[in-house]
Amino acid sequence: MTDAVVLVSGGAAVTPYTDPERAAASGLAAGNTMTALRAHLLDRGVRVFTAPARIGAGEVREDAGWQGFSEVPVVLPADVTINAVGRLDDAGVALAGFLRHLAAAEGVDRVDLVGHSMGGLFSRAAIREVAADGPRVRRLVTLGTPWDGAVLGDIVSGEIGDDDAHGDPATLKIFAEARPYAAANSQGAAAEVSRRFLRGWNDAQAGVLDGIPVTAIGAGYFSAATEPAQLWPHDGLVSLRSGRADAVSAAVLPLVERHSFPDHVHSIFFAEAFGLPWERALTWDPAVFAVVDEALGV
């Protein structure tokens, strides 16, 4: 049995620290990525925490942006708070510090990690960090994690371009907005979610997940074309194949179950942008939660 589940949000997400009793008192209690999944797990009787994350270094006190939050009752130090637009390994160090904090303050010795988007990569980096001196990670669940690259990273690196959209208006809009967003906000994250970077990073992670069962969940709502396979179908940010870790070797990912939600988008940002109900987002749908429950054994 695990002592707790830790939810890890992804790139550019702002998430407060929450524990089973305390969360942001105004707005979305655990931020616009993890609020629904946290509420679901609490209803299932799970002891669940969210790892604090923000855009840039610092503490998490509020999110004044879209569907944000305020009145955070517990603010943890910057060194255990993920910079969600920074480098993967730096995020792993911060998340590992957070897990050690849970061990010391909350008695958490065994933990399951559920990571959305880059949160799955942050989790993998943290697993390496805590292998010798932290809580034991029992299981990892990833939701729309770019195991093999993301649209933003591949656009910025030039691995895909406008021609690969095959005229699809939604994909062209995503491409057009990705470039300036990365230029304005990325502190290393954009380059490190390209397929080119991640294939080398994955090789360096060989052995880290040995003995840790992984459930990789991908989505692919946007399906106007089939090629290049690096892109199509995709959830707005990550291809279905990348989210499922289809091309990741057994040396890196020895114990894996893969699940597909082809009619889902990456997050409620994409649901809102394209006129879909929030329940079509990977972290907001009870059908996805059922797969998470099965993976966690709750």
N, C-alpha and C positions, 0 to 999 in steps of 0.2 A: 504494500500500500504506500501511496505517496502522502507526504505531509501537507502539500499545498500545490495549487496550480498557479503559475505566473503567466500573465498575459503580456506580450511584448508587441507594442505597436511598431509601425514601419516608418519608412522615409518621410520626412517632413511632417510627421504627426506630432501633435502636442497632447500629452497624456499626463494626468496627475497621478501621484502615488495614491493607491487605494488599498485598503485591507477589507476583510469581510464585514466590518462594521462602519467604516468611515470612507467617505468619498466626497467629491465636490458637491457643495450644497446648492449651487445655482448652475443652471444649464445642464449639459449632459454629464452625468456623474463621473464617468471614466473617460471623457473625451469622445470625439466623433468617430473613433474607430472601435473602441472596445466596450462601450456602454451596454449594448444589447447582449453581447456574449457574456460579459460579467454578470449581468442580471440573471441570465439563464442559468449559469453555473451556480450562482448563489441559491436560486430556486431549487436546484438539484442537491443542495446540501454540501456543495464543494467549498472548501476553504480556498478562496481565490484572492490574489493580489494583482495589481497592475504595476508594471515598472514605469517610473517617471521618465518622460522623454520630452524634448523641446527642440525648436529650431535654433541651433547655436548652443554654446556652453552656458551653464547657469542652473538656476533652480526653477521649479515649476510652481507658480503661484496662481496663474490664471491663463486662459486662452481667450483673447479678445476677438479672435477670428470667427469664421463661419461655424455655427453650431458649437461654440466654445463652452467655457465653464469658468466659474470663479468660486470664491469661498472654499478654498482647499484647506482642510483642517490640519493636515500633516504635510510639511514641506521638508523633503530630504535634501542633503547637501549636493552640490554640483558634481562632486566626484563619483556619486552613485546614480547620476542622472544621464541618460543617453542623449548625446547630440545626434538628432535624427537626420541631419544633413551632412554628417561628417564621415570619416573613414570607418570601414567595417570593424577593423581590429580595435580601434579606439572605442567604438561602441561596445564591443565585446568586453573590454576592460571595465567600462562603467557598469555594464549589466552584471558582470561577475562580482563587482563590488556590492551591487544591490543584493545579489543572492547571498553573499556573505553577511550582509546586514540582516537579512531575514533569518539566517541561521543564528546569529547572535541575539537578535531582539525578539524573534518570534519562535525560536526553536525548530526551524525548518531544516531538516537534515536530508530529506528526499523530496524532489520537486519534479513536476511535469511542466514543460514549457509549451505554450501555444503562441506562435509568432505569426503576425500578419505582415505580408509583403516583406520589406527589408527586415522586419522583426524576426523572421526566420533565419536570416543571415546573421543578425546580431546575436541570436540565440546560439547559433553554431560557433561563433567566435567566443562566446562566453563559456560554452561547454569545454572548449580547449583550456580556457583560463582557470576553471575551477576543478579540473581533473585531479589535481594533486592536493588541493587545500580548500575545498568548498563543499557545499551541499551536493549530493549525488543526483545527477539528472537521470530520471527514470525513463522518460519518454519525451519525444518532440513531435508536435503537430504544427504543420505550416499551412497557411491559407494564402494563396496567391503569392507565394514567395518566389522571387526570381532566381531559382537554382541555376539557371543557364542563361541569364540575361534578362533585361527589361527594356521596354520600348524606349524609355527616356535615355538610358545608358547607351543603347544601340544607335539611337538618333545622334546623340552628342558625339559618339565615337566614329560616326560615319559608316557603321556596318549596315544600316538600312537607310533608305531615303524616300523622298516623296513618290518616286516611281513605284515603290513597293506597296503603296497604298492602293494601287489600281483604281484610283479615282473615287474611293469610298469617302464620302464627306466627313463621316465621324472620325475616321482614322486620320485624315488630313488635318482636321481640327486639332486632334490630340498631338500630332507632330508639330504643328505650328505653335502650340502653346508650350510644348515641352522645352523647346530650345531656349526661349527667354527666361522661363522659370528656372531652368538649370543654371543659366548664367547669373541670375540674380540671387539664388539661394544656396546652391550647392557649395559645400565646403569639403568636397572629396567624394560625396556619395554618387553623383552622376556618373563619373568615370568608373566607379567601382561596381556599378550594376550593369555594365556592358558584358555581353557574352565573352568578348575577348579577355577582359580582366578576370571574370569569374571562372573561366576554365582553368587558368593558372592558380587562382585562389583555391578552387576545389581540390586540385592536385595536392596543394600544400596542406589541406585539411584531411587527407587520407588517414584513417585510423581513429579520428576524433569521435566518430559515431559508432564505433565498434561496440556491440552489445546494447545499443540504444535503439529501440524500435521507433520508426518514423512514419508518420502519416502525412502524405503530401497531397494537398487539395488544390486543383487548378480550375480556372474558369475560362470561358471563351465566347462571350456574347457577340463580339464583333467577328463576323465570319463571311465577309463579302468576297474573299478570295481564298486560295489554298497555298499560294506560294508568295514569298519565300516561307518555308516552314519555320524559320526563325521568328516570324511574326504572326502568322495566321494559324488558327483563330486566336484572338487575344481578348483580354478582359478590360482593355483600356490602358493597361500599363504592363501586363505580363502575358506572354503567350500561354496557352493551355499546356503546351509541352514543357515549357520552363517551369510553370507552377506545379506540374506533376513530377518534375525532375526526371523526365523520360530519358534524357541523354547523359545523366550523371552515372558514373561507373559504380560498380559494386564495391570497388576499393574505397570509395568515398561514402557510399550509401548502401551498406550491406543488408539492412533490415528495413524494408519499405513497403507500405501499402499505398496505392495511388487511387485517387478519386477525382471524378470529373463533374463539373457543373457547367455545361456548355451554354446555358441560358443566363448566366450570372455575370455581373461586372465586379471590378476590383474592390470598390468601396462605395459608400453612400455619396461621395463626391461625384463619381461617375454616374450613379443612379440619378442624382439630382440634375446633372448636366444634360442627360439624355432622356429625361422625362419618364424614368422608371420608378416604381415603388422601391423604397429603401430595402425591402425584403429581398430584392434581387442582388443585393451586395453580399459578398462572402461572409462578412462579419455581422450580418443583420438577419439572416434567414434561418428559421427553425430547422429546415431540412439539412442545412450545413451543420447546425448545432448537433443534430442527431449523429452525424458522422464523428464529430468531435467527442461526443459522449461515449460512443462505442470505442474510440481510440483510447480514451482515458479510463474506460471501465467504470463509468459513473451512471 
